[in-house]
Every structure is written in C-alpha cells, then in structure tokens.
Amino acid sequence: MNTYTKNMTEGNELWHILRFALPLLIGNLFQQVYNIADSVIVGKFLGKDALAAVGATGSVTFLFYTLCIGLSIGAGVLISQSFGAGRDKEVRSLISNSAYVLILFGLMLSAVSACSAEGLLKLLGTPQGILPDATGYMRIACAGTVCVAAYNWINSVMRSLRDSKTPLVFLIIASLLNAVLDLLFVVVFDFGVSGAAWATITAQAISAIGCIVFAYYKNKYFRFSKYELKPNCRLIVKCITTGVPIAIQNALISVSMVFLQRAANTFGETVMAAYTVTMRVEQLIQQPFQSLNAAVSTFTGQNTGADKPLRVIKGYRQSLKAGTAFALFMLVMFMLFSEAIVGLFVDDAEVIKIGSSALKASACFYIFLGLIHTTRGLLNGAGDVGYALVNGIAEFVGRAGFSTLLMLIPFVGIWAVWGTTCLTWVLTAVMSLIRYSGGKWKKKKLV
C-alpha cells in the first residue's frame, strides 16, 4: 500500500474514522485561524466598525467558496468509491479530470464574484458607513476564489485516498503565514481591512500549490500517463453531475446565511459585530463535526465501493456517539467561558454581552449539528448526492422562514438572528435522519 493512501475497508471502523478525522480536525482548526486572525486583528487594531465590515462579507464570499467546495466533495466521492473498488486507472483519470473542472470553475467564479461585490453588499443592506471597507475586503477575497478551488480540490482528492496528513502540514504553514501577513499588512503597512483579505488569499494559494507539488512527487496516484491526463468527457460529466447537487446544497445554505446576515444588519453595527464574533466561534466549533463528516464520507465511499454496507452502518452509529459527546462537552465550556471567548475578539462591553448570551443559547443545539454532519457524510459517501439538494432546500427554507417569522414577534428582537440558526439545525437534522432510516442510500453506488 502506498504510504500516502490508506484502505478503510478492513479493521476497526471507529478507529479508522477517528484516526482519519484527527488530522482533518487539526487542519480545519488551523484553517479557521485564517478567519479568526482576520477578525481578532481587525477588531483589536481597527475597531468594531471594521470588524462589522469584515463580517458583512462573510455570507456572500462563503457562497462563492462553497460552490467550489461542493464540486470538490463530489469528485472525492467518485475517487473514494473507485479506490475502494480497486480501480487504480480510473482513480488517476478522475483526479486529472476533476482538476480541469475545479480550476476552470474557480476562475469563472473569481471574475464574477469580484465584479459583483459592491452590488451584492448593497443588496444585503450593508450600512453606508462600512460599505467602502466591506467592498474592498470582499473584492480581494473573492478574486482569490480560484485559490480556494485549488486547495479544496487537492484536499478532497487526498482525503478520498485516506491521506489527511499531507494537506495538514501545508495548511499549518499557511495558517502561521496568514497570521504574520495579517499583522504586516494591517498593522505595519496600514492597508486597513483590505490587508486582511490579501493575507488570507496569499496564504491559501501557498497551501494549495505546496500540497499539489508534494502530491505529484510522493503519491503514485498522481503519476499520470498521457491517456489519464487526457480530458475525458464521460468523467468530466460524472464529476459535474455528482458535485453539482452538493454545490447547490452548499449554495442554498450560503444564500440562507445571506438572509440571516441581512437580518443582523437591520439591528445596527453592535449586533453585526456580535453576530460576526459568534459566527467566527461557530465556524471553529463546527470543525470537529465537519472533520467527522469528511471521515465518515471517505469511510462510506471506500466501503460502498467494496460492497460492505453493514460496515458502513456500524461506523456511522459509532460516529454519532462521538459527535454527541463532543456536543455535550462544548455546551459545558460555553456555559462557563463564553464571555471570555467573545472578549478575545472585541473590547466593546455591549458586544461581549450579546455575543456571550448567543453562544450559550446556540450550544444547547450542537447535538443536532452533530447529527447533520455525520448523516450528511454517510449519504454523500454512499453516492446519495441527490438528497444533498433536498437538504440544502431545507436549510434555505428554515433560515429564510424562521428569520422572517421570529422578527415579526416583538419580544424576540435581536435574538431572532441566533434563534433562526438553532431551529434550522433541528429541522435539517430530523430530515437527514429520516433519509438515512429510509435506506435509499444503500442503492446509490456511483461506480
């Protein structure tokens, strides 16, 4: 077996999943250093209005990023199932053809998103006072979408081959570099909010390039023949049709976050700053769940390719228990330390008060968040990618509907912003469990 691949079709299920998820978790935590470093440095050195400007762009830039992420996940599902089935030549052809799809798509999104930045922020109702900073930040961040596409493509490919350690090394280097560049561009060179965006996309590009070059020299599945490098219409279409439902799911979730951002914007800069902080913390807390999601997806993909459905079910159930344990642990942590956590981002007393209360309320619903990610990982890995679209619609309807409803209730007030997220988690988790229990995913094998 190649040093940079692992077969997950034999041995203890939970051990495979957790052993694979741990490097993913460390990498995802370091990746969040990108956003956290931006928020902390901008909030501490430029003030709450600048922090609100960065936060105002988050849901929109994530919309463009997540389209690339969805296509990457689709490619990873195909590669993991082919790998589990022992089809080495098809694995190599899928790697090269998925690269063509992701890079071209990333370039297109970079151009579209950068050009439409100001118009989208105005559509969101971004306050005029922070609009120039928000527009500058978003244009730079969106221009780097192709870097996000390249990084997520190589990361998804390596994960599908059960190598979660190689991307981790380059991500740690890039995260540390991002923090240094943040200080350099924002504090030393006084580039303002735009400096934080430049730091982030520069670090992301370095991480992607480094990982791709290393994989080429060290992983046998990147040693392509001329035939395997040749564009293959069948595989390109397969990558697109598998990835598009997941990409649309992610896009719908992102659009639903735009609705929520708009709701937060109506309450002014203080609530916007508090919302920005809680979103940054939530992104951090989601990383263990997302790591479990990716691990379960790869585990399911390889075992589906190897025709071992009972092994898939056993690994899923064990993963649910691990996710629930983490959710309960974080509930205790936020009940004890939420004010101190929010205080790391900003010094404003009102922002700290609102943000800490929001974190405590949200933590009560983390069990549902764990259910969503674990079940979504199994369904995607099994090839049930069509349901991803249904799941995305559920999140969209939940956030759009609950935010509208809660804002009409006078005594709810600003808490409609965070209440919407919690109720949406419950709705999506229940729907995901219903899909899993129905068993249709067992017949969705893609290879």
N, C-alpha and C positions, 0 to 999 in steps of 0.2 A: 504493500500500500504506500502510495506517495506520502511523503512527510507532511505535505500541505493539504491533504484530504483525509477524511475520516468516514468510515462506514458505520451508520447508526442502525443497521438492520439486525444486529446481534448484540446481546448483553443487556444489562440492567437499563430499563427505559428512563427512569428519573435521573439516574446518574449521567446518561448521555445528554439529556436535556439540560440539566443544571451545569454540567461541565462545559457545554457549548454556550449556555446563556451567560456564564460569568464573564468571559472576555467581552461579550456583547454589552453587558451591563457597564463594565468599566469604560468601554469605548463610548457608549451612549452618554455616560455621565461626563466624560471629557468633552464630548460634542456639545453638551449643554453649557460647558464653560464658555463657548462662543457667545451665546446669548446672555449668560449671566455676567460675563466680563463686560459686555457692552452696557448692560443695564446698571451694574454697580458703578462703573467708571463714569458713565454719562450722568447717572443720578447724583453721585457724590461731587463731581467736578463741574457739571454744567447746570444742575438744578432739576426741580420736578417738572418744569415745562419741557425741558429737553428730553427727560425720561418719558413723558407723555407722548412726545413726538415719535420716539422710537417705538413705543407701544402701539401707537396708532397705525403703524405699517405692518405689524406682526401678522394679522389675519390675512392681509392681502398678499404679502410676499409668500406666506406659507401656502396660499392657494396655488401659486405657480410652482413652488418647490415640490408640492405633494403630487402634482401630475407626473413629474419625473420619478418620484419615489414609487408611485403605483405601477408604472411600466417596469421599473427595476424589480419589484416584487414578483410581477408576472413572469419575467424572464427567469428569476430564481426558482419559481415553482417548476417550470419546464426542465430546467437544468437538474434540479434535485431529483425529480422523478426519473429522468434519463440516467442519472448517475446511479440511483438505486436499482435500476433495471440492468445496469452493466453495459450501457451503450456509449462507449467512450468517444467514437467518432461523432455521434450526434451531439454529445456534450460540447465538443470543441466547436462544431458548426453553430450551435446555439449561442455560445459565448461570443463568437465574432459577429454574428448577425444581430444579436441583441445590442451589441455596441453601436452598430450602424443606426439602429432605431433610436437609441437613447441620446447619442451625441447630436444627431440631426434635430430631434425634438427639443433638446436643451437649447440649441442655437436659436431655433424659432421662438421659443418662449422668452429667451433673454431679450430679443429685439422687441417683441410685443409688450412685455411687461414694463420694460424701461420707458418705452414711449408713452404708455398709458398711465404712468404713476400719478401725476397730478390730478387727472380727471377722476381716477378711482378714489383718491383720498377726498376729493370734494364731494363725490357721490356718497361717501360714508359720513359726511357731515363733520369732518375734522375741523376743529376750531381754527379760525383765521390766524390767530396768534402763533400757532405752532405749525401751520401748513407749510411754510418755506423749508423748515428743518426736516419735517416729515417727508416732503417730496424729494429733497436731496438725498436723504438716507435711503429711501425706497428705490430711487433710480439706480443707485450704485449697487444695492443689494440684489435687485432684480437682474441687472446686467450680468451678474455672476451666476445666474441660474444654470448655465451650461456647466459650470464647475460643480454645482450640486448634482446635476445629472450624471456627470462622470464619476463622482465619488460614490453615489448611491448605486450606480451600475456595478462598479468593481466590488463594492462591499456586498451586494446581493449575490454576485457570482461566487465570491469566496465563501460566503455563508452556505450557499447551496451545496458546495463541496465539503462542507463541515470544517472550514478553516475560519475561525473567528478571531484568531490571534494576530495574523498578519495585518489586517486593517487597523487593529487596536494600536499597534506600535506607531504607525504613521499618524493616527488620529491624536495620540498623546503628544507627539512632537508638534503637530499643527495647533493643538489647543494651547500649549505653552507659548508658541509663537504668536498666536492670536492675542493673548493677554499682554505680551510685550508690545506688540504693534498697537494695541488699543491705547496703552499709556503713551507710546511715542507719538501717535497721530493726534490724539485728543488733548493730551496734557502738554507735551513738549512742542509739537508743531502747531498746536491750536487750530486743527482742522474742523473743530466743532463736531456736531453729530455725524457728519459725513465721514469723519476719520474712523469712527467705529465700524461703519459699513465697509470701508476699504480694508480694514484689518481682518474682518471676517471672511470676505471673499478671497483675499490673498492666502490666508491660512487654509481655506477649503481647497483651493487649487493645488497647493503644495501637497496636501494629504492625498488627493486623487492621483496626481502624477506619480508620486512616490510609490503608492501601492500598486499601480498598474505596471510600472517598470520592474518592481520587485517580483510580481507575479509572473511576468514574462520570463525572467531568468530562473525562477525557482520552482514553478508549478508546471508539471508535464502537460496539463490540460490547456496551457497557453502556448504550446509548441504546435502551431498550426501548419498543415500542409496547404498547398495552393488551392486545393479543392475546398478545404474547410474555411479558407479566407474568402472564397468567392461568395458574393451576395446570393442568397438562396430565397427566392420569393416565397416558397412554402413556409420556411422557418420565420421569415420576417413577418408574414401574415399571422403565423401562430403566436409570435411574441406580442404582436399588437392586439390580437383578439383575446389573448389571456390577460394582458396587462391593462387594457383599456377599462374593463369593468372595475378593477381595483383603483385605477387612476380616477375614474369618475366618482367612485365612492369617496376617495380622499378629497376630490374637488368639492363634492357636496358637503362634506364635513367642514372644509375650509370656508365655503360660502356661508354655512350656518354660523361659523365663527365670526364672519363679517357682520352678520345680523347682530350678533352679541356685542361686537365692538361698537357698532352704531348705537346700540342701547346704552353702553357705557359712556359713549361720547356725549349723550344728552344730559348727563349729570355733571359735566364740567371736568376741569383738569385734575382736581383732587381725587375723584372717583376713578378717572382714567389712569392716574398714577398707581392707585391701589390695585386696580384691575391688572395693570401691566406687571406689577410685582407678583401677584397671585398666579398669573399665567406663567411667569418665569419659574416659579416654585413648582407649579403643577407639571410643567414640562420636565422638570427634574424628577419629580415623583413618578411620572409615567415611565421613566426609563426601565426600571425593573420589569414592569408589565410588558413594555414593548420588547425587551430582551427575551422574555418568556414567549411572547408572541412569535418572534423570529425563530427561536429554538424549536418550538412546537411545530411551526410551519416546515422547517427543514427536516425535522424528525418524521413528520407525517408524510412529506414528499418522498423521502427515501424509502419509507416502509410501504407507501402506496405503490411506488414503482416496483417494489419487491413482492407485492401481493400479500401483505401482512396486516390486515385491518384490525385484528384483535390486539396486536401490539400497539397500534395507533391509539385505540381506546384506552388501554392501560396507561400509556404515557400521558394522555390528556387528563385523566382523572387525578393522577398524581400531581400534575402541574397545577390543577385547580386548587389543590390543598396548599401548595407552596405559595400561590398568589394570594390566597386568603390570609395566610399567616403574615405575609408582608403588609397587607392592608391594615390588619389589626395593630401591627407594630407602629405604623405611621400615624394611626389615629391617636395612639398614646403620645407620640412625640409632638404632634401639633397641639394637643391639649396642654402640654407643658411648656413648649418653647416657641409658639407662633409669633409672639411679639418680638422676640429676639431675632427671629429669622427675617421678618419684614424689615426690622431695623438695620439689617445688613445692606439693604438696597437704598434706603432713603431716611432722612432725619426728620421729616415733617411728622408731627405728632398725630394729626388727623389721618394721614395716610396710613400710619402704623396701626391706629385703632381700627380703621375699616378693614385693612388687609388681614390683620391677625384674626378678627372675627370671621372673615370669609374663609380663611384657611381651616379653622376649626369646623365650620359647617360642612365644607367640602369633604373633609377627611372622613366624615361619617358615611360617605357613599363610595369609598375606594374599593370596597368589596365588589361592587357592580363593575367598576372599571377593570378589575382583575378578570372578571368573568368575560367581559367583552374581548379583551386582548387574547386570552387563552383560547376561547372558542373561535375567534377570528383566525388565529394562527392555524388551528386544525382545519377549518373549512378551506382556507386558501391553499394550504399544503396538499390537501386531498384533491384540489382541482375544482372545487365548488366556487369558482370565481364569479359566476353569475349572481350568486347571492350577495356578493360584495356590493353590487349596485343597490339591491333592496336595503341593505344595511345602511348605506350612505343616505338613501332617501329618508330612512327612519331618523337618522341624526339631524338631517336638514329640517324635516317637519317638526321634530322635537324642539330644536333650538329656536326656529322661527315662530312656532306656535306658542311654546311656553313663555318666551320672552314677551310676545305681544299680550298674552293673557295676564301674566304677572304684573306687567307695567300698568295694566288697567285697574289693578287692585290698589287703592290708595295707601293702605298701611304697609304694603310690601316695600315700596320705594326703591332705593338703590339695591336692595337685596334680590331684586328680580334678575340682576345680572348673574349672580352666582347660583341662585335657585334654579335658573334655567338649565345650567350645566348639570347639576345633580339629578334633576328629573329626566333629562335626556339620557344620562348614563343608565338609569333604571329601565327606561323604555328599550334602549338598544340591547342591554344585557338580556332582558326577557325574550326579545325576538331572536337573538343569537342562540339561546338555549333551546328554543322551540325548533329552530332549524336543525340543530345538532340532534335533538331527540327524534326528529322525523327520519333520519338515516339516509336521506337522499345523497349526502356527500360520499357515501360508500360507492356510488356508481358514477362518479365524476372524474375518474382517472384520465389523464391527458395523454399518456404515452403508452 
